[in-house]
Amino acid sequence: MKKNLLLLSLLIIFFGARPAYSQKYRTVEDTLRLSQEYTKVTNDIDDLNKKIAEAQSDMESYKAKANNAGNDAARAASASSTQADKATNGSVASAKSAKRKARKAYKQARDSQSADKRMNSQANKLARYEKDLKKKQERQKELDEMRLKIMQTVPGA
């Protein structure tokens, strides 16, 4: 019984206090602060849109680099494999050449992996920017609603 009363009282307090915090700006005197925050949010949205456009253009170049690096690594691995086949039946010089080509193939495979990591990092950055943009746009809508409610309370507006 005590738990039920405690739970009921907490729910009443929670739901009773909720409308008090629903709107930050309520009066005409708050319009200056509302306008300042609105300007800040609008500027943030513009900055995020610029960052998204830049990240998308960078993403295209990262995709091309990753694709090229993957193709180069595959060619180097194939050449290394061919050289290694020759080295098994050949001289010391062909073994050294095979070793050189194997190192080159390994280096290009690492380059391909790092290009993929950069591309994934860029994709994450782009997703983060889009998430932030969505939050800012939602806040801008809330501010618009607050401004509208304030203007409805002003007589003759």
Beta strands, then each sheet from edge to edge (+ up, - down):
end
